Amino acid sequence: MEIQEKFGLVIRKLRRQKHVSQEKFALDAGIDRTYIGDIENGSRNISLQMIEKIADYFGIQISEIFKQIEDEQLT
C-alpha cells in the first residue's frame, strides 16, 4: 500500500471519529470537498501545508498523523 493510501485511511478514520461528513470537514477546514475525497482515496500526494491544515482541524500534531500511519502498518 502506498503512503498516500495509508495517509488517506488515517484521515478518513479521524474524520469518522469526529462524526463529520467530508462536506463538513472540507467546509470547516477550508479545503475543497473533492480534494478531501481524493486524499481519503489515496489519489493525492498532498503538500506539507495541507497536512498542517488537516492536523490543525483535528487538533493534533502532524506527527500524530504519521504515528497512526506507522501503527496501521503493524496491524
C-alpha positions, -999 to 999 in steps of 0.1 A, spaced: 0 0 0 13 34 -10 19 62 16 -9 83 1 -34 54 7 -22 49 42 -25 87 49 -60 87 34 -71 58 56 -59 76 87 -76 109 77 -109 90 70 -106 73 104 -100 106 122 -129 123 103 -153 94 112 -142 95 148 -152 132 148 -185 122 132 -183 147 104 -190 143 67 -165 151 40 -185 182 32 -184 195 68 -147 186 72 -139 204 40 -160 235 48 -146 238 84 -110 232 73 -112 254 43 -105 227 18 -124 217 -13 -147 187 -7 -135 168 -38 -99 173 -26 -109 156 7 -123 127 -12 -91 124 -32 -70 125 0 -91 98 16 -89 77 -15 -52 80 -16 -51 96 -51 -35 129 -39 1 135 -30 -6 165 -7 17 192 5 31 198 39 9 229 42 -22 208 36 -11 182 61 -7 210 87 -41 224 79 -56 189 84 -38 184 116 -49 218 129 -85 209 120 -83 177 141 -64 195 169 -35 172 167 2 174 159 13 165 124 35 138 139 3 121 153 -10 115 118 23 98 108 24 79 141 -11 65 133 2 56 98 31 37 114 7 19 138 -15 9 109 14 -8 93 19 -31 123 -17 -43 123 
